[in-house]
């Protein structure tokens, strides 16, 4: 199995976030945007508590993951802006893991 690069994003939803709307925005961001980027492997979102989430995003290489992080934080289009509109931006904690043998 080849090695992968993984980014985890720990965050809380905004107090007034609609969970159904956030689920749709997450799906649009993942399927309609992130999955089309070079080296994309997968995106998994875990519910930690009712308003806390953990995104686990995998890319093939360190460079592709670093490129995604820049795009992720820049929110360059309407799809990504909608996704982030549900998140309390002050709670975002990003961690990166390079050259992992396993994704999960």
DSSP file (Angstrom, degrees, kcal/mol; ACC not computed):
  #  RESIDUE AA STRUCTURE BP1 BP2  ACC     N-H-->O    O-->H-N    N-H-->O    O-->H-N    TCO  KAPPA ALPHA  PHI   PSI    X-CA   Y-CA   Z-CA
    1    1 A X              0   0    0      0, 0.0     2,-0.1     0, 0.0   101,-0.0   0.000 360.0 360.0 360.0 134.7    0.0    0.0    0.0
    2    2 A X        -     0   0    0      1,-0.1     2,-0.1     0, 0.0    98,-0.0  -0.420 360.0 -98.4 -79.5 159.1    1.4    3.4   -0.9
    3    3 A X        -     0   0    0     -2,-0.1     2,-0.3    96,-0.1    98,-0.2  -0.394  37.3-157.0 -78.1 154.2    1.7    6.1    1.7
    4    4 A X  E     -A  100   0A   0     96,-2.8    96,-3.5    98,-0.1     2,-0.4  -0.852  13.4-130.2-128.0 161.0   -0.9    8.9    2.1
    5    5 A X  E     - B   0  59A   0     54,-2.8    54,-3.0    -2,-0.3     2,-0.4  -0.964  27.6-165.5-115.2 134.1   -1.1   12.4    3.5
    6    6 A X  E     -AB  97  58A   0     91,-3.3    91,-3.3    -2,-0.4     2,-0.4  -0.936  12.7-164.9-127.3 139.4   -3.9   13.2    5.9
    7    7 A X  E     -AB  96  57A   0     50,-2.8    50,-2.9    -2,-0.4     2,-0.4  -0.989   7.7-162.0-120.7 129.7   -5.3   16.5    7.3
    8    8 A X  E     -AB  95  56A   0     87,-2.9    87,-2.4    -2,-0.4     2,-0.5  -0.914   2.0-165.3-108.6 140.9   -7.6   16.5   10.3
    9    9 A X  E     -AB  94  55A   0     46,-2.4    46,-2.7    -2,-0.4     2,-0.5  -0.952   1.1-167.4-129.4 111.1   -9.8   19.5   11.0
   10   10 A X  E     +AB  93  54A   0     83,-2.6    83,-2.3    -2,-0.5     2,-0.3  -0.833  26.4 145.0 -96.1 131.2  -11.4   19.8   14.4
   11   11 A X  E     - B   0  53A   0     42,-2.1    42,-2.9    -2,-0.5     2,-0.4  -0.986  41.2-123.5-159.7 166.7  -14.1   22.5   14.7
   12   12 A X  E     - B   0  52A   0     76,-0.5    76,-2.6    -2,-0.3    40,-0.2  -0.902  30.4-117.4-114.8 147.0  -17.4   23.5   16.2
   13   13 A X  B     -D   87   0B   0     38,-3.3    74,-0.3    -2,-0.4    73,-0.1  -0.487  41.2 -92.6 -76.3 152.8  -20.5   24.6   14.3
   14   14 A X    >   -     0   0    0     72,-3.3     3,-2.0    -2,-0.2    -1,-0.1  -0.327  39.0-111.5 -59.9 148.3  -21.8   28.1   14.7
   15   15 A X  T 3  S+     0   0    0      1,-0.3    -1,-0.1    -3,-0.1    -2,-0.1   0.838 117.5  42.4 -53.3 -36.7  -24.4   28.3   17.5
   16   16 A X  T 3  S+     0   0    0      2,-0.1    -1,-0.3    70,-0.0     2,-0.1   0.252  84.6 135.1 -97.5  12.7  -27.2   29.0   15.0
   17   17 A X    <   -     0   0    0     -3,-2.0     2,-0.6    69,-0.2     3,-0.1  -0.386  54.0-132.6 -69.2 135.6  -26.1   26.5   12.4
   18   18 A X     >  -     0   0    0      1,-0.2     4,-2.5    -2,-0.1     5,-0.2  -0.787  11.0-149.2 -84.9 121.2  -28.8   24.3   10.8
   19   19 A X  H  > S+     0   0    0     -2,-0.6     4,-2.3     1,-0.2    -1,-0.2   0.879  96.4  49.9 -63.1 -38.9  -27.6   20.7   10.9
   20   20 A X  H  > S+     0   0    0      2,-0.2     4,-2.0     1,-0.2    -1,-0.2   0.920 112.1  47.8 -65.2 -43.5  -29.5   19.8    7.7
   21   21 A X  H  > S+     0   0    0      1,-0.2     4,-2.4     2,-0.2    -2,-0.2   0.891 111.4  50.9 -63.9 -39.7  -28.1   22.8    5.9
   22   22 A X  H  X S+     0   0    0     -4,-2.5     4,-2.7     2,-0.2    -2,-0.2   0.903 107.5  53.1 -65.5 -40.6  -24.6   22.0    7.1
   23   23 A X  H  X S+     0   0    0     -4,-2.3     4,-2.1     1,-0.2    -1,-0.2   0.913 111.8  45.6 -60.1 -42.7  -24.9   18.4    5.9
   24   24 A X  H  X S+     0   0    0     -4,-2.0     4,-2.3     2,-0.2    -2,-0.2   0.894 113.0  49.8 -67.3 -40.1  -25.9   19.6    2.4
   25   25 A X  H  X S+     0   0    0     -4,-2.4     4,-2.4     2,-0.2    58,-0.2   0.880 110.3  51.0 -66.3 -37.8  -23.1   22.2    2.4
   26   26 A X  H  X S+     0   0    0     -4,-2.7     4,-2.7     2,-0.2     5,-0.2   0.927 110.6  48.6 -63.9 -45.2  -20.5   19.5    3.4
   27   27 A X  H  X>S+     0   0    0     -4,-2.1     4,-2.8     1,-0.2     5,-0.6   0.919 112.6  48.0 -61.7 -44.2  -21.7   17.2    0.7
   28   28 A X  H  X5S+     0   0    0     -4,-2.3     4,-1.6     1,-0.2     5,-0.3   0.906 113.5  47.6 -63.7 -41.8  -21.5   19.9   -1.9
   29   29 A X  H  X>S+     0   0    0     -4,-2.4     5,-2.8     3,-0.2     4,-0.8   0.917 118.7  40.0 -66.4 -43.5  -18.0   21.0   -0.8
   30   30 A X  H  <>S+     0   0    0     -4,-2.7     5,-2.7     3,-0.2     6,-0.2   0.974 127.8  28.8 -70.7 -55.9  -16.7   17.5   -0.7
   31   31 A X  H  <5S+     0   0    0     -4,-2.8    -3,-0.2    -5,-0.2    -2,-0.2   0.897 127.1  41.5 -75.6 -41.9  -18.3   16.1   -3.9
   32   32 A X  H  <<S+     0   0    0     -4,-1.6    -3,-0.2    -5,-0.6    -1,-0.2   0.632 134.3   6.2 -84.8 -12.9  -18.6   19.2   -5.9
   33   33 A X  T ><5S+     0   0    0     -4,-0.8     3,-1.5    -5,-0.3     4,-0.3   0.601 124.1  43.5-132.0 -67.7  -15.2   20.7   -5.1
   34   34 A X  G > <S+     0   0    0     -5,-2.8     3,-2.0     1,-0.3    -3,-0.2   0.870 106.9  60.2 -60.2 -40.6  -12.6   18.8   -3.1
   35   35 A X  G 3 <S+     0   0    0     -5,-2.7    -1,-0.3     1,-0.3    -4,-0.1   0.663 100.3  57.7 -66.2 -13.9  -13.1   15.5   -4.8
   36   36 A X  G <  S+     0   0    0     -3,-1.5    -1,-0.3    -6,-0.2    -2,-0.2   0.488  84.4 105.0 -92.4  -4.0  -12.1   17.1   -8.1
   37   37 A X  S X  S-     0   0    0     -3,-2.0     3,-1.8    -4,-0.3     2,-0.1  -0.480  85.6 -91.3 -79.4 149.3   -8.7   18.3   -6.8
   38   38 A X  T 3  S+     0   0    0      1,-0.2    -1,-0.1    -2,-0.2    -2,-0.1  -0.335 109.1  11.8 -60.0 131.6   -5.5   16.5   -7.9
   39   39 A X  T 3  S+     0   0    0      1,-0.3    21,-1.9    20,-0.1    -1,-0.2   0.395  84.6 154.4  84.5  -2.2   -4.5   13.7   -5.5
   40   40 A X  E <   +C   59   0A   0     -3,-1.8    -1,-0.3    19,-0.2    19,-0.2  -0.347  10.5 165.6 -61.3 134.7   -7.8   13.6   -3.6
   41   41 A X  E     -     0   0A   0     17,-2.7     2,-0.3     1,-0.4    18,-0.2   0.723  53.9 -29.3-113.3 -55.2   -8.6   10.3   -2.0
   42   42 A X  E     -C   58   0A   0     16,-1.3    16,-2.7     2,-0.0     2,-0.4  -0.994  37.0-148.6-163.1 163.8  -11.3   10.7    0.6
   43   43 A X  E     -C   57   0A   0     -2,-0.3     2,-0.4    14,-0.2    14,-0.2  -0.984  17.6-179.7-140.8 127.0  -13.1   12.9    3.1
   44   44 A X  E     -C   56   0A   0     12,-2.5    12,-2.9    -2,-0.4     2,-0.5  -0.992  10.3-158.4-129.0 136.7  -14.8   11.6    6.2
   45   45 A X  E     -C   55   0A   0     -2,-0.4     2,-0.4    10,-0.2    10,-0.2  -0.964   7.1-164.2-118.8 128.9  -16.7   13.7    8.8
   46   46 A X  E     -C   54   0A   0      8,-3.0     8,-2.1    -2,-0.5     2,-0.7  -0.888  17.2-134.2-111.1 140.5  -17.2   12.5   12.3
   47   47 A X  E     +C   53   0A   0     -2,-0.4     6,-0.2     6,-0.2     3,-0.1  -0.840  24.6 174.8 -91.4 118.6  -19.7   13.9   14.8
   48   48 A X  E    S-     0   0A   0      4,-2.3     2,-0.3    -2,-0.7     5,-0.2   0.853  71.5 -16.5 -90.5 -41.6  -17.9   14.3   18.2
   49   49 A X  E >  S-C   52   0A   0      3,-1.3     3,-0.7     0, 0.0    -1,-0.4  -0.855  91.3 -75.5-148.3 179.3  -20.8   16.0   19.9
   50   50 A X  T 3  S+     0   0    0     -2,-0.3    -2,-0.0     1,-0.3     3,-0.0   0.838 132.7  20.8 -55.4 -35.2  -23.9   17.7   18.6
   51   51 A X  T 3  S+     0   0    0    -38,-0.0   -38,-3.3   -39,-0.0     2,-0.4   0.342 109.3  88.0-115.9   6.5  -22.0   20.8   17.5
   52   52 A X  E <   +BC  12  49A   0     -3,-0.7    -4,-2.3   -40,-0.2    -3,-1.3  -0.892  51.9 179.8-112.0 137.2  -18.4   19.4   17.2
   53   53 A X  E     -BC  11  47A   0    -42,-2.9   -42,-2.1    -2,-0.4     2,-0.4  -0.891  19.9-154.9-131.7 159.5  -17.0   17.8   14.1
   54   54 A X  E     -BC  10  46A   0     -8,-2.1    -8,-3.0    -2,-0.3     2,-0.4  -0.957  12.0-161.0-135.0 117.0  -13.8   16.2   12.9
   55   55 A X  E     -BC   9  45A   0    -46,-2.7   -46,-2.4    -2,-0.4     2,-0.5  -0.814   1.5-165.5 -94.5 137.2  -13.0   16.2    9.2
   56   56 A X  E     -BC   8  44A   0    -12,-2.9   -12,-2.5    -2,-0.4     2,-0.5  -0.973  11.3-178.3-123.9 114.1  -10.4   13.7    8.0
   57   57 A X  E     -BC   7  43A   0    -50,-2.9   -50,-2.8    -2,-0.5     2,-0.4  -0.949   7.2-160.8-120.7 129.2   -9.2   14.4    4.5
   58   58 A X  E     +BC   6  42A   0    -16,-2.7   -17,-2.7    -2,-0.5   -16,-1.3  -0.909  10.3 176.8-117.0 137.6   -6.7   12.3    2.6
   59   59 A X  E     -BC   5  40A   0    -54,-3.0   -54,-2.8    -2,-0.4   -19,-0.2  -0.889  37.1-117.5-128.8 161.8   -4.6   13.1   -0.4
   60   60 A X  S    S+     0   0    0    -21,-1.9     2,-0.3    -2,-0.3    39,-0.1   0.881  91.0  24.2 -69.1 -39.4   -1.9   11.1   -2.2
   61   61 A X  S  > S-     0   0    0    -57,-0.1     4,-2.0     1,-0.1     5,-0.1  -0.837  73.6-117.0-129.4 164.0    1.0   13.4   -1.5
   62   62 A X  H  > S+     0   0    0     -2,-0.3     4,-2.7     1,-0.2     5,-0.2   0.902 115.4  52.5 -61.7 -43.9    2.2   16.0    0.9
   63   63 A X  H  > S+     0   0    0      1,-0.2     4,-2.2     2,-0.2    -1,-0.2   0.897 109.3  48.6 -62.7 -41.0    2.3   18.7   -1.8
   64   64 A X  H  > S+     0   0    0      2,-0.2     4,-2.1     1,-0.2    -1,-0.2   0.893 112.6  48.8 -66.8 -38.8   -1.3   17.9   -2.8
   65   65 A X  H  X S+     0   0    0     -4,-2.0     4,-2.4     2,-0.2    -2,-0.2   0.921 110.7  49.8 -65.9 -43.5   -2.4   18.1    0.8
   66   66 A X  H  X S+     0   0    0     -4,-2.7     4,-1.7     1,-0.2    -2,-0.2   0.888 110.4  51.4 -62.2 -38.7   -0.6   21.4    1.4
   67   67 A X  H  X S+     0   0    0     -4,-2.2     4,-1.8     1,-0.2    -1,-0.2   0.896 109.4  50.0 -64.1 -40.3   -2.2   22.8   -1.8
   68   68 A X  H  X S+     0   0    0     -4,-2.1     4,-3.5     1,-0.2    -2,-0.2   0.907 106.0  56.1 -65.0 -41.1   -5.6   21.7   -0.5
   69   69 A X  H  X S+     0   0    0     -4,-2.4     4,-2.4     1,-0.2     5,-0.2   0.908 107.0  49.7 -58.3 -42.1   -5.0   23.4    2.9
   70   70 A X  H  X S+     0   0    0     -4,-1.7     4,-1.5     2,-0.2    -1,-0.2   0.921 114.9  43.4 -62.5 -43.6   -4.3   26.7    1.2
   71   71 A X  H  X>S+     0   0    0     -4,-1.8     4,-1.6     2,-0.2     5,-0.5   0.919 111.7  55.0 -66.5 -43.6   -7.5   26.4   -0.9
   72   72 A X  H  <5S+     0   0    0     -4,-3.5     3,-0.2     1,-0.2    -2,-0.2   0.912 113.1  41.1 -55.6 -47.0   -9.5   25.2    2.2
   73   73 A X  H  <5S+     0   0    0     -4,-2.4    -1,-0.2     1,-0.2    -2,-0.2   0.761 111.8  55.5 -76.1 -25.3   -8.5   28.3    4.2
   74   74 A X  H  <5S-     0   0    0     -4,-1.5    -1,-0.2    -5,-0.2    -2,-0.2   0.734  87.7-150.9 -80.1 -22.5   -8.9   30.7    1.3
   75   75 A X  T  <5 -     0   0    0     -4,-1.6    -3,-0.1    -3,-0.2    -4,-0.1   0.965  20.6-178.3  49.5  65.3  -12.6   29.7    0.6
   76   76 A X      < +     0   0    0     -5,-0.5     2,-0.3     4,-0.1    -1,-0.1   0.561  50.5  33.4 -78.3 -10.0  -12.2   30.6   -3.0
   77   77 A X  S  > S-     0   0    0      1,-0.1     4,-2.4     0, 0.0     5,-0.2  -0.860  86.5 -96.8-142.0 175.0  -15.8   29.9   -4.3
   78   78 A X  H  > S+     0   0    0     -2,-0.3     4,-2.3     1,-0.2     5,-0.2   0.851 117.8  55.8 -61.8 -37.5  -19.4   30.0   -3.3
   79   79 A X  H  > S+     0   0    0      1,-0.2     4,-1.9     2,-0.2    -1,-0.2   0.937 112.3  41.2 -63.6 -47.2  -19.5   26.3   -2.4
   80   80 A X  H  > S+     0   0    0      1,-0.2     4,-2.4     2,-0.2    -2,-0.2   0.867 112.8  54.6 -70.8 -34.8  -16.6   26.6    0.1
   81   81 A X  H  X S+     0   0    0     -4,-2.4     4,-1.2     2,-0.2    -1,-0.2   0.899 108.3  49.4 -64.4 -39.4  -18.0   29.9    1.4
   82   82 A X  H  < S+     0   0    0     -4,-2.3     4,-0.5     2,-0.2     3,-0.4   0.927 109.9  51.5 -64.6 -44.2  -21.3   28.2    2.1
   83   83 A X  H >< S+     0   0    0     -4,-1.9     3,-1.2     1,-0.2     4,-0.2   0.940 112.5  45.2 -56.5 -49.3  -19.6   25.3    3.9
   84   84 A X  H >< S+     0   0    0     -4,-2.4     3,-1.3     1,-0.3    -1,-0.2   0.678  95.4  76.2 -72.0 -17.4  -17.7   27.7    6.2
   85   85 A X  T 3< S+     0   0    0     -4,-1.2    -1,-0.3    -3,-0.4    -2,-0.2   0.709  95.2  51.4 -67.1 -17.0  -20.7   29.8    6.9
   86   86 A X  T <  S+     0   0    0     -3,-1.2   -72,-3.3    -4,-0.5     2,-0.3   0.543  98.2  85.5 -91.1  -9.6  -21.9   27.1    9.3
   87   87 A X  B <  S-D   13   0B   0     -3,-1.3     2,-1.2   -74,-0.3   -74,-0.2  -0.736  78.9-126.9-103.7 140.0  -18.6   26.9   11.2
   88   88 A X    >   -     0   0    0    -76,-2.6     3,-2.3    -2,-0.3   -76,-0.5  -0.743  27.8-158.1 -77.3 101.1  -17.3   28.9   14.1
   89   89 A X  G >  S+     0   0    0     -2,-1.2     3,-1.1     1,-0.3    -1,-0.2   0.727  83.9  66.5 -61.2 -24.4  -14.1   29.9   12.4
   90   90 A X  G 3  S+     0   0    0      1,-0.2    -1,-0.3    -3,-0.1    -2,-0.0   0.616  97.9  55.6 -72.3 -10.1  -12.3   30.6   15.7
   91   91 A X  G <  S+     0   0    0     -3,-2.3    -1,-0.2   -79,-0.2     2,-0.2   0.446  74.9 123.5-101.8  -1.0  -12.5   26.9   16.7
   92   92 A X    <   -     0   0    0     -3,-1.1     2,-0.4    -4,-0.2   -81,-0.2  -0.435  34.3-179.3 -68.6 127.5  -10.8   25.5   13.6
   93   93 A X  E     -A   10   0A   0    -83,-2.3   -83,-2.6    -2,-0.2     2,-0.4  -0.961   7.2-165.8-129.4 112.2   -7.7   23.3   14.5
   94   94 A X  E     +A    9   0A   0     -2,-0.4     2,-0.4   -85,-0.2   -85,-0.2  -0.829   8.9 177.2-103.9 134.5   -5.8   21.8   11.6
   95   95 A X  E     -A    8   0A   0    -87,-2.4   -87,-2.9    -2,-0.4     2,-0.4  -0.992  11.7-155.0-132.8 143.5   -3.3   19.0   11.9
   96   96 A X  E     -A    7   0A   0     -2,-0.4     2,-0.4   -89,-0.2   -89,-0.2  -0.939   6.5-168.7-123.5 143.1   -1.4   17.3    9.1
   97   97 A X  E     -A    6   0A   0    -91,-3.3   -91,-3.3    -2,-0.4     3,-0.3  -0.987  13.6-157.9-130.7 119.9    0.1   13.8    9.0
   98   98 A X  E     +     0   0A   0     -2,-0.4   -93,-0.2   -93,-0.2   -37,-0.0  -0.712  63.6  10.1-102.9 149.9    2.4   12.9    6.1
   99   99 A X  E    S+     0   0A   0     -2,-0.3     2,-0.3     1,-0.2   -94,-0.2   0.898  76.0 170.2  57.4  49.8    3.4    9.5    4.7
  100  100 A X  E     -A    4   0A   0    -96,-3.5   -96,-2.8    -3,-0.3    -1,-0.2  -0.728  32.5-150.2 -91.6 140.8    0.9    7.4    6.6
  101  101 A X  S    S+     0   0    0     -2,-0.3     2,-0.4   -98,-0.2    -1,-0.1   0.810  84.4  40.1 -76.6 -31.0    0.4    3.8    5.6
  102  102 A X        -     0   0    0      1,-0.1   -98,-0.1   -98,-0.1    -1,-0.1  -0.902  64.3-153.5-121.2 148.4   -3.2    3.7    6.7
  103  103 A X              0   0    0     -2,-0.4    -1,-0.1     1,-0.1    -2,-0.0   0.903 360.0 360.0 -85.0 -45.6   -5.9    6.4    6.2
  104  104 A X              0   0    0    -48,-0.0    -1,-0.1     0, 0.0    -2,-0.0   0.400 360.0 360.0-113.0 360.0   -8.1    5.5    9.2
